[in-house]
């Protein structure tokens, strides 16, 4: 009976995800050629390497309402919660003087967490810190139900609510209405954002895309391994299997039935140390997020044409979950965006910031930020 239920779920998931992607051809343009072994991260095209900034990191907290105000129909508890994360950036931006800066908000996938963007035990793939050394300020956020933002009942949230809470975080960044969790002085003021760019991976990319389309309050999107591209058979099967595991109760479900499955979903070329650390930090996914995945991906795909800000779409050519989009297909998907850039990273799987080509990924992002920032 269980096997039959899983088969039915696979069919439903495949049908829904396939329908969402019908309008978008899946032909990828040639992969980006591997960079030389030593990659200089730069702030713009042809710019010289800049002197690394002194980086600081401080914990922050945001008061949010776990309510769904998006077109991705799903249920949440509509209660107040606290989202926690870290600001990582140059000292002058994060020190507590209420500076006005552009902020990158880093949104993690199902099964991972804020650590995905800030793996400090392996400095070479610490995305947030490496960007900070080039002058960028980032908010590394634990979504509700993950690590420092716990949720007792995984059924109490959903991806529509996650996108709405992301919108609330963006608004708090603009207004400065949030707080340092380590506040030691009453006059400590977190920075106010002049512009916000969302960086999302996997399900986090869906949330970033949905937020930008439905709330229209960010300045750009960096989407990595985005499910609104054409999903693979493995991705469809995993979504159905995870949903089936959730039906067993408990409110949470592992992303990947085993540690080996988790690594297969994320990695193609990461070092053994990175794979080991990521597996140890693996988080279960709230059931509400799992059960609302189809609704969120469908809504993000349908509303993609409403995204007007610049979009950078990054996919590894060895990604087991999504197929890369060509530049033309990406432009069709984001039809009203002022600038769409699709890049395929050779030799990389889904977890682009943690793969061996992580330096190449960061350089691409920094160049893109340098290109679009004058228009922000």
C-alpha positions as CSV (number, residue, x, y, z in Angstrom):
1,X,0.0,0.0,0.0
2,X,2.8,2.4,0.9
3,X,4.7,1.6,-2.3
4,X,1.5,2.4,-4.3
5,X,1.0,5.7,-2.4
6,X,4.6,6.7,-3.2
7,X,4.1,5.8,-6.9
8,X,1.0,8.0,-7.0
9,X,2.9,10.8,-5.3
10,X,5.7,10.6,-7.8
11,X,3.2,10.9,-10.7
12,X,1.5,13.9,-9.1
13,X,4.8,15.6,-8.4
14,X,6.1,14.9,-11.8
15,X,3.0,16.2,-13.5
16,X,2.9,19.4,-11.5
17,X,6.6,20.2,-11.8
18,X,6.6,19.3,-15.5
19,X,3.5,21.5,-16.2
20,X,5.2,24.4,-14.5
21,X,8.2,24.1,-16.7
22,X,6.5,23.4,-20.0
23,X,6.9,27.0,-21.2
24,X,10.6,27.0,-20.6
25,X,13.0,25.1,-22.9
26,X,15.7,23.2,-21.0
27,X,18.5,23.5,-23.5
28,X,21.5,24.8,-21.7
29,X,24.2,27.0,-23.2
30,X,27.8,25.7,-23.2
31,X,29.2,25.3,-19.7
32,X,31.5,28.0,-18.3
33,X,35.0,26.8,-18.8
34,X,36.8,25.8,-15.6
35,X,38.8,28.8,-14.2
36,X,42.5,28.6,-13.5
37,X,43.4,27.0,-10.2
38,X,44.0,30.5,-8.6
39,X,40.9,32.7,-9.1
40,X,41.0,36.4,-8.2
41,X,37.6,37.5,-6.9
42,X,36.9,41.0,-8.3
43,X,34.1,43.5,-7.8
44,X,33.5,44.2,-11.5
45,X,34.4,43.2,-15.0
46,X,38.2,43.6,-15.5
47,X,38.6,45.3,-12.1
48,X,41.8,44.7,-10.2
49,X,41.7,42.7,-7.0
50,X,40.8,44.9,-4.0
51,X,42.4,45.0,-0.6
52,X,40.4,42.6,1.6
53,X,38.2,44.3,4.1
54,X,38.3,43.5,7.8
55,X,35.3,41.2,8.3
56,X,33.0,41.1,11.4
57,X,30.0,38.9,12.1
58,X,27.2,39.7,14.5
59,X,24.0,37.8,15.4
60,X,20.7,39.5,14.6
61,X,17.0,38.9,15.3
62,X,13.8,39.8,13.4
63,X,10.2,39.7,14.7
64,X,8.0,38.3,12.0
65,X,4.5,36.9,11.5
66,X,4.3,33.4,10.1
67,X,1.5,34.3,7.7
68,X,1.0,33.5,4.0
69,X,0.3,36.6,1.8
70,X,1.4,35.0,-1.5
71,X,-0.4,33.3,-4.3
72,X,1.2,29.9,-3.2
73,X,-1.8,28.6,-1.4
74,X,-0.9,26.9,1.9
75,X,-1.6,27.1,5.6
76,X,0.5,28.5,8.5
77,X,-0.1,29.3,12.1
78,X,-0.3,33.1,11.7
79,X,1.7,33.5,14.9
80,X,4.6,35.7,15.9
81,X,8.0,34.2,15.7
82,X,11.7,35.3,15.8
83,X,14.0,34.6,12.9
84,X,17.7,34.6,13.7
85,X,20.7,35.0,11.5
86,X,24.1,36.8,11.3
87,X,25.2,39.9,9.6
88,X,28.6,39.3,7.9
89,X,30.4,42.2,6.3
90,X,33.1,44.8,6.5
91,X,33.6,46.2,10.0
92,X,32.5,49.7,9.0
93,X,29.1,48.3,7.8
94,X,28.3,45.9,10.7
95,X,30.0,47.5,13.8
96,X,26.8,48.9,15.2
97,X,26.7,52.6,14.0
98,X,23.5,52.4,12.0
99,X,25.4,52.5,8.7
100,X,23.5,52.6,5.4
101,X,24.6,49.8,3.1
102,X,23.4,47.5,0.4
103,X,22.6,44.0,1.9
104,X,22.7,40.6,0.3
105,X,20.1,38.3,2.0
106,X,21.2,34.6,1.7
107,X,18.3,32.2,1.6
108,X,19.0,28.5,2.2
109,X,17.5,25.3,0.7
110,X,15.5,22.6,2.3
111,X,17.6,20.4,4.5
112,X,20.5,22.8,4.9
113,X,20.5,26.1,6.9
114,X,22.4,29.3,7.3
115,X,25.6,27.3,7.6
116,X,25.4,26.6,3.9
117,X,26.4,30.2,3.1
118,X,28.7,30.6,6.1
119,X,30.7,27.4,6.5
120,X,33.4,29.0,8.7
121,X,35.3,25.8,9.3
122,X,36.3,25.7,5.6
123,X,37.2,29.3,4.8
124,X,37.7,28.6,1.1
125,X,34.0,28.0,0.7
126,X,32.6,30.5,3.2
127,X,30.5,32.4,0.8
128,X,29.4,35.2,3.1
129,X,32.9,35.9,4.5
130,X,34.5,35.8,1.1
131,X,32.0,38.3,-0.2
132,X,32.5,40.4,2.9
133,X,36.3,40.6,2.2
134,X,35.3,42.2,-1.1
135,X,33.2,44.8,0.6
136,X,29.8,43.1,0.5
137,X,27.5,42.9,3.5
138,X,25.2,39.8,3.9
139,X,22.5,38.6,6.1
140,X,22.8,34.8,6.6
141,X,19.4,33.7,7.7
142,X,18.0,30.6,9.4
143,X,14.5,30.2,8.0
144,X,11.7,29.3,10.4
145,X,12.1,25.6,11.5
146,X,15.9,25.5,11.1
147,X,18.7,25.7,13.6
148,X,18.6,29.1,15.4
149,X,15.0,29.7,14.3
150,X,13.2,26.7,15.8
151,X,9.6,25.7,15.3
152,X,8.0,23.0,17.5
153,X,5.5,21.9,14.9
154,X,6.7,21.5,11.4
155,X,3.2,21.6,10.2
156,X,2.8,25.2,11.4
157,X,4.5,26.9,8.5
158,X,4.6,26.5,4.7
159,X,6.6,28.0,1.8
160,X,4.1,30.8,1.1
161,X,4.5,31.9,4.7
162,X,8.3,31.5,4.3
163,X,8.3,33.9,1.3
164,X,6.1,36.3,3.3
165,X,8.5,36.2,6.3
166,X,11.4,36.8,3.9
167,X,9.5,39.9,2.7
168,X,9.1,41.1,6.3
169,X,12.8,40.6,6.8
170,X,13.5,42.8,3.8
171,X,11.3,45.5,5.1
172,X,12.9,45.4,8.5
173,X,16.3,45.8,6.8
174,X,15.1,48.9,5.0
175,X,13.6,50.4,8.2
176,X,16.3,49.2,10.6
177,X,13.6,47.7,12.8
178,X,15.6,44.6,14.0
179,X,18.2,44.1,16.6
180,X,21.6,42.7,17.4
181,X,21.2,39.6,19.6
182,X,24.6,40.4,21.2
183,X,23.7,44.0,21.9
184,X,26.1,45.3,24.6
185,X,25.3,49.1,24.2
186,X,21.9,50.7,24.2
187,X,23.0,52.9,21.2
188,X,24.0,49.9,19.1
189,X,22.1,50.3,15.8
190,X,22.1,47.7,13.1
191,X,22.6,48.9,9.5
192,X,19.8,50.2,7.4
193,X,19.7,48.7,3.9
194,X,19.6,51.1,1.0
195,X,19.1,48.1,-1.4
196,X,18.5,44.4,-0.9
197,X,19.6,41.6,-3.2
198,X,18.3,38.1,-2.6
199,X,20.6,35.1,-3.1
200,X,18.7,31.8,-3.0
201,X,19.7,28.2,-3.3
202,X,17.2,25.4,-4.2
203,X,14.0,26.0,-2.4
204,X,15.5,29.2,-1.1
205,X,15.8,30.3,-4.7
206,X,12.0,29.6,-5.2
207,X,11.3,31.8,-2.1
208,X,13.5,34.6,-3.3
209,X,11.9,34.5,-6.7
210,X,8.4,34.5,-5.2
211,X,9.2,37.3,-2.9
212,X,10.6,39.5,-5.7
213,X,7.6,38.8,-7.9
214,X,4.9,39.3,-5.4
215,X,6.2,42.1,-3.2
216,X,8.5,44.0,-5.6
217,X,10.8,45.4,-2.9
218,X,14.3,44.0,-3.8
219,X,16.9,45.2,-6.2
220,X,18.1,42.0,-7.6
221,X,18.0,38.2,-7.6
222,X,20.9,35.6,-7.5
223,X,19.2,32.2,-8.1
224,X,21.3,29.0,-7.7
225,X,19.9,25.6,-8.6
226,X,16.4,27.1,-8.9
227,X,13.6,24.5,-9.1
228,X,11.7,26.8,-11.5
229,X,14.2,25.5,-14.1
230,X,13.4,22.1,-15.5
231,X,13.5,19.5,-12.6
232,X,15.2,16.2,-13.1
233,X,13.6,12.8,-12.5
234,X,15.7,12.5,-9.3
235,X,14.3,15.8,-8.0
236,X,10.7,14.7,-8.7
237,X,11.3,11.3,-7.0
238,X,12.9,12.9,-4.0
239,X,10.0,15.4,-3.6
240,X,7.5,12.6,-3.7
241,X,9.6,10.4,-1.3
242,X,10.0,13.2,1.2
243,X,6.3,13.9,1.1
244,X,5.6,10.2,1.8
245,X,8.0,10.2,4.7
246,X,6.2,13.2,6.1
247,X,2.9,11.3,6.0
248,X,4.3,9.1,8.7
249,X,4.0,11.9,11.2
250,X,6.4,13.8,13.4
251,X,6.2,17.2,11.6
252,X,9.6,17.0,9.9
253,X,11.2,14.9,7.2
254,X,14.8,14.4,6.1
255,X,16.0,15.9,2.8
256,X,17.3,12.7,1.3
257,X,16.4,9.4,2.9
258,X,20.0,8.8,3.9
259,X,23.2,10.7,4.3
260,X,24.4,9.3,1.0
261,X,21.2,10.5,-0.7
262,X,21.6,14.0,0.8
263,X,25.1,14.2,-0.6
264,X,24.0,13.0,-4.0
265,X,21.4,15.7,-4.2
266,X,23.8,18.5,-3.3
267,X,27.3,17.6,-4.4
268,X,29.3,16.7,-7.5
269,X,32.8,17.9,-6.7
270,X,33.0,19.2,-3.1
271,X,35.9,18.0,-1.0
272,X,35.4,15.1,1.5
273,X,35.7,17.6,4.4
274,X,32.9,19.8,3.0
275,X,30.7,16.8,2.4
276,X,31.3,15.5,5.9
277,X,30.6,18.8,7.6
278,X,27.4,19.4,5.5
279,X,26.1,15.9,6.3
280,X,26.7,16.5,10.0
281,X,24.8,19.8,9.8
282,X,21.9,18.4,7.8
283,X,18.5,19.6,9.0
284,X,15.1,17.9,8.7
285,X,12.6,19.9,6.6
286,X,9.3,21.1,8.1
287,X,6.3,19.1,6.8
288,X,4.5,22.3,5.8
289,X,7.4,23.2,3.5
290,X,7.4,19.8,2.0
291,X,3.7,19.7,1.4
292,X,3.6,23.2,-0.2
293,X,6.6,22.7,-2.5
294,X,4.4,22.2,-5.6
295,X,2.3,25.3,-4.9
296,X,5.4,27.4,-4.3
297,X,7.3,26.3,-7.4
298,X,4.1,26.7,-9.5
299,X,3.4,30.2,-8.2
300,X,7.1,31.2,-8.6
301,X,7.1,30.0,-12.2
302,X,3.8,31.6,-13.1
303,X,4.8,35.0,-11.6
304,X,8.4,35.0,-12.9
305,X,7.3,37.4,-15.6
306,X,6.5,40.0,-13.0
307,X,10.1,40.1,-11.8
308,X,11.5,43.4,-13.1
309,X,14.9,43.5,-11.3
310,X,18.1,42.0,-12.7
311,X,18.4,38.3,-12.3
312,X,21.5,36.1,-12.2
313,X,20.7,32.4,-12.7
314,X,23.5,29.9,-11.9
315,X,23.4,26.2,-12.4
316,X,26.0,23.5,-12.2
317,X,26.3,21.2,-15.3
318,X,26.4,18.2,-12.9
319,X,23.4,19.3,-10.9
320,X,21.3,16.2,-10.2
321,X,18.1,18.2,-9.4
322,X,17.6,20.8,-12.1
323,X,18.8,21.2,-15.7
324,X,20.4,24.4,-16.7
325,X,18.4,27.0,-18.7
326,X,19.8,28.6,-21.8
327,X,20.1,32.4,-21.9
328,X,17.1,32.5,-24.2
329,X,15.0,30.3,-22.0
330,X,15.9,32.4,-18.9
331,X,15.0,35.6,-20.8
332,X,11.6,34.1,-21.7
333,X,11.0,33.0,-18.1
334,X,11.9,36.5,-16.7
335,X,10.3,38.4,-19.6
336,X,10.1,41.8,-17.9
337,X,13.4,41.7,-16.0
338,X,15.7,44.6,-17.0
339,X,18.6,42.2,-17.2
340,X,18.8,38.4,-17.2
341,X,22.1,36.5,-17.0
342,X,22.2,32.7,-17.2
343,X,25.4,30.9,-16.4
344,X,26.3,27.2,-16.2
345,X,29.3,26.3,-14.0
346,X,31.3,23.4,-15.4
347,X,32.0,20.5,-13.0
348,X,29.6,21.7,-10.3
349,X,26.6,20.1,-8.7
350,X,23.7,21.8,-6.9
351,X,25.6,23.3,-3.9
352,X,27.5,25.8,-6.0
353,X,29.0,27.9,-3.1
354,X,30.5,24.6,-1.6
355,X,31.8,22.9,-4.7
356,X,35.4,23.0,-6.0
357,X,34.4,25.8,-8.3
358,X,33.2,28.0,-5.4
359,X,35.7,30.7,-6.3
360,X,34.4,30.8,-9.8
361,X,30.9,31.1,-8.5
362,X,31.8,34.0,-6.2
363,X,33.7,35.8,-8.9
364,X,30.7,35.5,-11.2
365,X,28.4,36.9,-8.5
366,X,30.7,39.8,-7.6
367,X,31.1,40.8,-11.3
368,X,27.3,40.7,-11.7
369,X,26.8,42.8,-8.5
370,X,29.4,45.3,-9.9
371,X,27.6,45.5,-13.2
372,X,24.1,46.0,-11.8
373,X,24.9,48.1,-8.7
374,X,25.1,51.4,-10.7
375,X,21.5,50.8,-11.7
376,X,20.2,50.0,-8.2
